[in-house]
Amino acid sequence: MARTVLVVTALEDVTADWVIAALNEREVPVVRVDPADIGPELVFGFRLDGGPAWSGELRTGSRAVNVEEVGAVYCRRPTPYRHRFAQLPRQQRDFATAEARYGLDGVLHGLRRAQYVNHPAAVARAEFKPGQLQRFVELGLRTPATLVTNDVVSAREFAGEHPSVVCKTFRGLPPGEDGRAGAIWTQRVHSDDFDDSLSVTAHLLQAEVPKVGDVRVTVVGLRVFAQRITAPLGAVDWRCGDWSALVHTPVAVPSVVETALHRYLAAAGLVFGCFDFALTGDGSSPDDWWAIECNPNGQWGWLPDAPAITGAFADILSMEGISSSS
């Protein structure tokens, strides 16, 4: 009998819904859980007694699973614990959040017999863009000249060294007081845009690549899916416009680039990653491919090849006898 797949995500997650449906078609047992439901709707009792593996049940309002039966964990986008405890006074909220994280997550992140896609610890390590760029260079991938700074003099010097410079964020914009998320898109900047306010925090500046398009490469295990993305009017950041106007075209990834991506994921302890490239030619030469970043928990449901990617996830999660990545 197939071992259970534990899907860790929020209630509203269409991408997870697709993967779960594909697993159901394969008759693979699935239990979906959002750790932030901790309370009457999510109860557990885990034991460590005489062996290195945790045992015991995790029960939701509709399902139950013994963690010893979990063969794979699909870590998607669980609700932050702070939302669960938002009504509590600050000290109590912070305490309850930390106890849930280090207790419940501490067990769910340490299932020795499970394959993680991806392990949260590996995702956390891999989310630093400076480290990503450094590793890309080590693997022989082309990357834009980059400056990480909070110094106005350094920023102006960098801008003067390149025909065009862009500024981008290290992380997405967090939700505002109203709970609504926003975005800060990649944008061109000039030396006279910089002033002493730059010192407040870190900034990421890069020499602009004279691209003809972008490529999103989704790697799931050994399978690689690549789509060229062409934005109308050659937008600096294709995400900021009308997504229905984007043109998606399958593109072949040069073998040396593909090898580098697999090596990147292996070194980072990741099974899956979404890589973004700027393309300066037709893509036939590795020199056309400029590595921008890797999102270790990226979105792919909007891509034309989403059905095939869904199948790749189901294949990975339904495999048995694979040791965990952490």
C-alpha positions as a printed NumPy array, in Angstrom:
array([[  0.   ,   0.   ,   0.   ],
       [  1.259,   3.483,  -0.849],
       [  2.494,   5.535,   2.076],
       [  0.551,   8.658,   3.011],
       [  1.394,  12.053,   1.564],
       [  1.036,  14.904,   4.044],
       [  0.175,  18.189,   2.304],
       [  0.978,  21.178,   4.513],
       [ -0.796,  24.308,   3.279],
       [ -3.577,  26.815,   3.865],
       [ -7.21 ,  26.029,   3.13 ],
       [ -7.284,  28.095,  -0.064],
       [ -4.472,  26.818,  -2.269],
       [ -5.452,  25.934,  -5.828],
       [ -1.97 ,  24.65 ,  -6.673],
       [ -2.123,  22.167,  -3.803],
       [ -5.641,  21.2  ,  -4.898],
       [ -4.283,  20.147,  -8.293],
       [ -1.514,  18.029,  -6.807],
       [ -3.91 ,  16.395,  -4.357],
       [ -6.3  ,  15.563,  -7.22 ],
       [ -3.438,  13.958,  -9.151],
       [ -2.463,  11.908,  -6.088],
       [ -6.081,  10.824,  -5.635],
       [ -6.128,   9.605,  -9.241],
       [ -3.114,   7.437,  -8.362],
       [ -4.978,   6.2  ,  -5.262],
       [ -2.261,   7.572,  -2.999],
       [ -3.491,   8.325,   0.548],
       [ -3.393,  12.07 ,   1.252],
       [ -3.919,  14.086,   4.419],
       [ -4.077,  17.862,   4.109],
       [ -3.259,  19.978,   7.134],
       [ -2.728,  23.637,   7.981],
       [ -0.636,  23.773,  11.191],
       [ -2.229,  27.146,  12.056],
       [ -5.475,  25.218,  12.719],
       [ -3.858,  24.026,  15.97 ],
       [ -6.617,  23.721,  18.564],
       [ -9.84 ,  21.687,  18.537],
       [ -9.645,  21.322,  14.744],
       [ -6.062,  20.035,  14.819],
       [ -4.869,  17.803,  17.629],
       [ -1.852,  15.547,  17.948],
       [  0.088,  13.312,  20.292],
       [  3.601,  12.378,  19.235],
       [  5.949,  10.006,  21.036],
       [  9.666,   9.344,  20.844],
       [ 10.186,   6.119,  22.743],
       [ 13.138,   3.792,  22.165],
       [ 13.819,   4.726,  18.535],
       [ 14.785,   7.707,  16.367],
       [ 11.38 ,   8.06 ,  14.635],
       [  8.369,   9.917,  15.978],
       [  5.071,   8.039,  16.237],
       [  1.551,   9.125,  17.044],
       [ -1.504,  10.611,  15.399],
       [ -2.18 ,  13.941,  13.783],
       [ -5.947,  14.538,  13.544],
       [ -7.861,  17.17 ,  11.605],
       [-11.612,  17.646,  11.587],
       [-11.956,  14.984,   8.903],
       [ -8.773,  12.912,   8.707],
       [ -6.182,  11.227,  10.901],
       [ -2.721,   9.915,  10.153],
       [  0.018,   8.272,  12.165],
       [  3.198,  10.154,  11.321],
       [  5.021,   6.831,  10.955],
       [  2.883,   6.255,   7.845],
       [  3.933,   9.49 ,   6.151],
       [  6.14 ,   8.804,   3.138],
       [  6.233,  12.33 ,   1.703],
       [  5.504,  15.856,   2.882],
       [  4.468,  18.507,   0.358],
       [  5.213,  21.834,   2.057],
       [  3.278,  24.546,   0.26 ],
       [  1.995,  27.701,   1.921],
       [  0.673,  27.137,   5.44 ],
       [ -0.987,  29.989,   7.295],
       [  1.452,  31.782,   9.639],
       [  0.866,  30.887,  13.281],
       [  0.632,  34.566,  14.19 ],
       [ -2.728,  34.689,  12.396],
       [ -4.007,  31.894,  14.618],
       [ -3.084,  33.759,  17.785],
       [ -3.734,  37.315,  16.579],
       [ -6.424,  37.958,  19.202],
       [ -4.049,  37.364,  22.115],
       [ -1.996,  40.039,  23.898],
       [  1.443,  40.441,  22.34 ],
       [  3.452,  38.429,  24.873],
       [  0.946,  35.557,  24.85 ],
       [  0.704,  35.674,  21.055],
       [  4.461,  35.505,  20.612],
       [  4.76 ,  32.722,  23.173],
       [  1.964,  30.599,  21.664],
       [  3.39 ,  31.132,  18.166],
       [  6.871,  30.055,  19.218],
       [  5.608,  27.001,  21.12 ],
       [  3.541,  25.849,  18.132],
       [  6.414,  26.427,  15.735],
       [  9.066,  24.673,  17.77 ],
       [  6.721,  21.919,  18.939],
       [  4.375,  20.934,  16.106],
       [  6.713,  22.064,  13.329],
       [  9.598,  20.498,  15.202],
       [  7.996,  17.088,  14.74 ],
       [  6.589,  17.626,  11.248],
       [  9.981,  18.848,   9.996],
       [ 11.785,  15.827,  11.422],
       [ 10.023,  12.826,   9.888],
       [ 13.055,  10.701,   9.065],
       [ 11.245,   8.364,   6.661],
       [  9.617,  11.106,   4.602],
       [ 10.595,  12.816,   1.361],
       [ 10.127,  16.577,   1.699],
       [  9.162,  18.739,  -1.262],
       [ 10.759,  20.968,  -0.119],
       [ 12.021,  20.774,   3.444],
       [ 11.238,  24.108,   5.171],
       [ 14.783,  24.364,   6.54 ],
       [ 16.228,  23.963,   3.045],
       [ 13.792,  26.57 ,   1.704],
       [ 14.769,  29.02 ,   4.448],
       [ 18.465,  28.598,   3.65 ],
       [ 17.89 ,  28.973,  -0.093],
       [ 15.839,  32.18 ,   0.001],
       [ 18.805,  34.567,   0.271],
       [ 19.382,  36.136,  -3.145],
       [ 23.043,  37.057,  -2.509],
       [ 23.785,  33.404,  -1.813],
       [ 21.835,  32.317,  -4.888],
       [ 23.824,  34.61 ,  -7.157],
       [ 27.091,  33.48 ,  -5.616],
       [ 26.202,  29.839,  -6.258],
       [ 25.094,  30.586,  -9.832],
       [ 28.539,  32.028, -10.564],
       [ 30.221,  28.994,  -8.998],
       [ 28.168,  26.751, -11.303],
       [ 29.256,  28.672, -14.399],
       [ 25.975,  30.493, -15.05 ],
       [ 25.999,  34.07 , -16.335],
       [ 24.722,  36.595, -13.794],
       [ 24.338,  40.389, -13.926],
       [ 26.849,  42.587, -12.116],
       [ 25.292,  43.125,  -8.689],
       [ 25.647,  45.52 ,  -5.777],
       [ 24.136,  45.006,  -2.317],
       [ 24.414,  48.296,  -0.454],
       [ 23.004,  50.964,   1.818],
       [ 25.673,  53.487,   0.821],
       [ 24.733,  56.319,  -1.53 ],
       [ 28.311,  56.758,  -2.786],
       [ 28.621,  53.064,  -3.691],
       [ 25.229,  53.148,  -5.409],
       [ 26.127,  56.186,  -7.513],
       [ 29.493,  54.674,  -8.472],
       [ 27.792,  51.443,  -9.532],
       [ 25.183,  53.313, -11.59 ],
       [ 27.977,  55.216, -13.33 ],
       [ 29.722,  51.992, -14.349],
       [ 26.785,  50.516, -16.306],
       [ 24.588,  51.796, -19.152],
       [ 21.446,  50.909, -17.236],
       [ 20.798,  49.745, -13.672],
       [ 17.723,  48.187, -12.058],
       [ 16.673,  48.013,  -8.426],
       [ 14.79 ,  45.054,  -7.035],
       [ 13.699,  43.762,  -3.652],
       [ 15.213,  40.87 ,  -1.723],
       [ 11.764,  39.743,  -0.584],
       [  8.172,  40.441,  -1.524],
       [  6.281,  43.306,   0.082],
       [  4.557,  42.073,   3.268],
       [  0.827,  42.665,   3.817],
       [ -0.202,  46.077,   5.078],
       [ -2.287,  46.892,   8.152],
       [ -5.41 ,  45.964,   6.187],
       [ -3.988,  42.51 ,   5.477],
       [ -3.73 ,  43.127,   1.74 ],
       [ -0.497,  42.225,  -0.019],
       [  1.293,  44.59 ,  -2.369],
       [  4.305,  44.465,  -4.657],
       [  7.387,  46.454,  -5.564],
       [  8.397,  45.692,  -9.138],
       [ 11.887,  45.7  , -10.584],
       [ 12.527,  49.191, -11.966],
       [ 15.251,  51.213, -13.647],
       [ 17.113,  53.664, -11.428],
       [ 19.655,  56.426, -12.044],
       [ 22.457,  57.866,  -9.956],
       [ 20.469,  61.018,  -9.177],
       [ 17.677,  58.858,  -7.686],
       [ 19.899,  58.015,  -4.732],
       [ 20.114,  60.099,  -1.555],
       [ 20.947,  59.548,   2.107],
       [ 17.667,  57.696,   2.678],
       [ 19.38 ,  54.754,   0.988],
       [ 21.148,  54.072,   4.295],
       [ 17.923,  53.003,   6.03 ],
       [ 18.058,  49.421,   4.72 ],
       [ 19.765,  47.129,   2.2  ],
       [ 19.188,  47.556,  -1.544],
       [ 19.839,  45.242,  -4.48 ],
       [ 21.111,  46.934,  -7.638],
       [ 21.986,  45.091, -10.846],
       [ 23.292,  45.988, -14.264],
       [ 20.281,  45.663, -16.555],
       [ 20.561,  42.741, -18.95 ],
       [ 19.598,  43.743, -22.54 ],
       [ 17.054,  40.948, -22.683],
       [ 14.668,  39.959, -25.447],
       [ 12.507,  37.969, -23.036],
       [ 12.399,  36.076, -19.767],
       [ 12.328,  32.373, -18.988],
       [ 10.739,  30.596, -16.036],
       [ 12.315,  27.177, -15.537],
       [ 10.478,  24.856, -13.152],
       [ 12.506,  21.872, -11.994],
       [ 10.75 ,  19.011, -10.209],
       [ 13.101,  16.148,  -9.431],
       [ 14.783,  15.278, -12.706],
       [ 12.1  ,  16.886, -14.865],
       [ 12.582,  20.351, -16.332],
       [  9.839,  22.634, -17.692],
       [ 10.806,  25.905, -19.36 ],
       [  8.601,  28.671, -20.733],
       [  9.813,  31.819, -22.438],
       [  7.783,  34.827, -21.318],
       [  7.456,  37.818, -23.612],
       [  5.837,  40.933, -22.186],
       [  4.212,  43.622, -24.333],
       [  6.423,  46.643, -24.983],
       [  9.398,  44.879, -23.425],
       [  8.521,  45.618, -19.79 ],
       [ 11.411,  45.557, -17.315],
       [  9.365,  43.321, -14.996],
       [  6.794,  41.151, -16.757],
       [  4.867,  40.613, -13.495],
       [  3.658,  44.217, -13.261],
       [  1.417,  44.274, -16.337],
       [ -1.563,  42.453, -17.751],
       [ -0.782,  38.748, -17.395],
       [ -3.337,  37.898, -20.074],
       [ -1.159,  39.825, -22.557],
       [  1.943,  37.746, -21.839],
       [  3.111,  35.36 , -24.549],
       [  4.372,  31.976, -23.342],
       [  6.5  ,  29.785, -25.577],
       [  8.186,  26.484, -24.661],
       [ 11.961,  26.773, -24.86 ],
       [ 14.726,  24.163, -24.671],
       [ 17.215,  24.625, -21.854],
       [ 20.86 ,  24.144, -22.949],
       [ 22.29 ,  21.007, -21.371],
       [ 25.011,  22.861, -19.448],
       [ 22.414,  25.185, -17.943],
       [ 20.136,  22.278, -17.047],
       [ 23.029,  20.446, -15.393],
       [ 23.834,  23.559, -13.36 ],
       [ 20.23 ,  23.788, -12.142],
       [ 20.216,  20.174, -10.962],
       [ 23.529,  20.742,  -9.197],
       [ 22.149,  23.88 ,  -7.575],
       [ 19.112,  22.057,  -6.185],
       [ 21.149,  19.092,  -4.999],
       [ 23.613,  21.315,  -3.153],
       [ 20.736,  23.244,  -1.543],
       [ 18.907,  20.083,  -0.469],
       [ 15.935,  20.959,  -2.664],
       [ 13.754,  18.705,  -4.803],
       [ 11.956,  21.548,  -6.582],
       [ 12.728,  25.109,  -7.608],
       [ 11.511,  27.864,  -9.938],
       [ 14.389,  29.603, -11.721],
       [ 14.113,  32.949, -13.482],
       [ 16.397,  33.85 , -16.386],
       [ 16.788,  36.874, -18.636],
       [ 17.263,  35.822, -22.27 ],
       [ 19.511,  37.821, -24.614],
       [ 19.163,  35.648, -27.727],
       [ 17.087,  32.793, -29.072],
       [ 18.143,  30.565, -26.18 ],
       [ 20.181,  28.098, -28.207],
       [ 23.458,  29.194, -26.603],
       [ 24.191,  29.04 , -22.855],
       [ 25.507,  32.588, -23.185],
       [ 21.926,  33.724, -23.895],
       [ 20.868,  32.661, -20.393],
       [ 21.373,  35.069, -17.479],
       [ 20.461,  33.612, -14.086],
       [ 18.397,  36.008, -11.983],
       [ 17.082,  34.013,  -9.028],
       [ 15.615,  30.762,  -7.738],
       [ 12.398,  30.649,  -5.752],
       [ 12.557,  27.432,  -3.686],
       [  8.8  ,  27.527,  -3.167],
       [  7.73 ,  29.294,  -6.343],
       [  4.393,  29.477,  -8.116],
       [  3.809,  27.537, -11.326],
       [  0.052,  27.058, -11.547],
       [ -0.33 ,  29.918, -14.056],
       [  2.053,  28.37 , -16.603],
       [  0.763,  26.612, -19.746],
       [  2.569,  23.417, -18.731],
       [  0.985,  23.389, -15.251],
       [ -0.789,  20.029, -15.893],
       [  2.542,  18.353, -16.672],
       [  4.184,  20.003, -13.648],
       [  1.298,  18.766, -11.494],
       [  1.975,  15.235, -12.702],
       [  5.672,  15.599, -11.906],
       [  4.837,  16.599,  -8.336],
       [  2.468,  13.67 ,  -7.962],
       [  5.145,  11.317,  -9.293],
       [  7.733,  12.574,  -6.804],
       [  5.367,  12.535,  -3.836],
       [  4.019,   9.062,  -4.556],
       [  7.451,   7.43 ,  -4.752],
       [  8.381,   5.185,  -1.841],
       [ 11.665,   4.438,  -0.149],
       [ 13.251,   7.875,  -0.696],
       [ 15.143,   9.432,   2.168],
       [ 14.318,  12.976,   3.249],
       [ 16.169,  16.146,   2.211],
       [ 16.878,  18.514,   5.097]])
